[in-house]
Amino acid sequence: MSTATIAKPQAKQPGKGGRRMSLPVLLLVIAGVLVLTSIVRLITGADGITSVGQMSTALQLAVPIGLAGLGGLWAERAGVVNIGLEGMMILGTWFGAWAGYQWGPWAGIAFGIIGGALGAVLHAVATVTFNVNHIVSGVALNILALGVTRYLSKFTFADAPQGSTKQSPPIDSLGEFSIPGLSDWLNTLNGKHWFLVSDIAGLLGGLVTDLSPLTVIAVALVPLTWWVLWRTAFGLRLRSCGENPVAAESLGVNVYKYKYIAVIISGGFAGLGGAFLSIVASNVYLDGQTAGRGYIGLAAMIFGNWMPGGLALGAGLFGYTDSLNLRGGTTNVHALILLVAILLVIGAAYLAWRKKYVPAVVTVVVAALMFLWYTSTNEVPRQLVTATPYIVTLLVLSLSAQKLRMPKADGLPYRKGQGK
């Protein structure tokens, strides 16, 4: 066996489950979920599950998760696993708050990006240059970022007015805006609580109400990422490094350079997500502010099958579940239990149609338990609402694990000239 054969990345080939869902089918699924959600809202009277305020909050909470996910997408498309997104977000929150307090919010955003990129440089040096295990390097970066920011806070925020060792002084706001006319009309339409129409109005209203300029920028970065990675020569070369770096090298691609660029951009995205948390979401830096959003962003990327559009849907889902906690969602979560039970019944019917009888029976049993839970209680414990984003993360990853297709050389070590 030749050296080239030995060095070739041994990634699992995607099977039937790796096929992407077509756009018409995806839109049909989204429409079906909206119809079921509207039905559940009418049955339960939980109008808050599709209110404009709920959707607006969900969008704000989805932004840092989506930015972290975009960061993971850039790195992993180049073949570098980035578990360190959480640490890069932590650096982004601290650097963003420090510079934002000194020179204003836009300077804070710039420094948040720089802070995340600095963490990414460490990760790139460890994984790309020295071939350190990507998971080990990412975990080490998360621990290091947490310790560094706590240490720096003692010298920067402790003696500042309204600051402490665990909190920065308040930062000036970037401001918010709504689209005149359209926002008020959708809000009024949502308040009528009509079947489906009001739910769509709530969803669209959340996208045009109380927007931060940084939210608009973050949303625009999703299609921009798709265009750069899938419609430019630069993106093709970068993705080739994550699929088959040996073949890319043979075609003259500087694999090291593209891996470094991808990881640094990845850190910049994560740092921007961290700056969003400290400048837009709360206007102060708080110790532990990221609360695992870097990991959830990574989960959103995996849920989206390493594609920007799917990532955005995953971030929206996790942002929505997180918004239930902020808006007193015990009643809303209780209503969503009924929605989940109905979806499980539909899933069981689909499995039975595919002649997968054992999974279908298990799904029916779980659906029955969900129905029993819904009928036997009036609301869910507050602790469950707080844990909902993390529970959803685990459920989504477990249910979608068989339909994923990661880049073939993702996380595999690479040395220049190994294909010769």
HELIX and SHEET records of a PDB file:
HELIX    1   1 THR A    3  ALA A    7  1                                   5    
HELIX    2   2 LYS A   16  GLY A   18  5                                   3    
HELIX    3   3 LEU A   23  THR A   44  1                                  22    
HELIX    4   4 ASP A   47  THR A   50  5                                   4    
HELIX    5   5 VAL A   52  ARG A   77  1                                  26    
HELIX    6   6 LEU A   85  TRP A  103  1                                  19    
HELIX    7   7 PRO A  105  ALA A  124  1                                  20    
HELIX    8   8 VAL A  125  THR A  129  3                                   5    
HELIX    9   9 HIS A  134  THR A  156  1                                  23    
HELIX   10  10 LEU A  182  GLY A  191  1                                  10    
HELIX   11  11 VAL A  197  VAL A  208  1                                  12    
HELIX   12  12 PRO A  213  ARG A  231  1                                  19    
HELIX   13  13 ALA A  233  GLU A  243  1                                  11    
HELIX   14  14 PRO A  245  SER A  250  1                                   6    
HELIX   15  15 VAL A  255  ALA A  275  1                                  21    
HELIX   16  16 PHE A  276  ALA A  281  3                                   6    
HELIX   17  17 ARG A  293  PHE A  303  1                                  11    
HELIX   18  18 PRO A  308  LEU A  326  1                                  19    
HELIX   19  19 THR A  330  TRP A  353  1                                  24    
HELIX   20  20 TYR A  357  SER A  376  1                                  20    
HELIX   21  21 ARG A  382  SER A  400  1                                  19    
HELIX   22  22 ALA A  401  LYS A  403  5                                   3    
END                                                                             
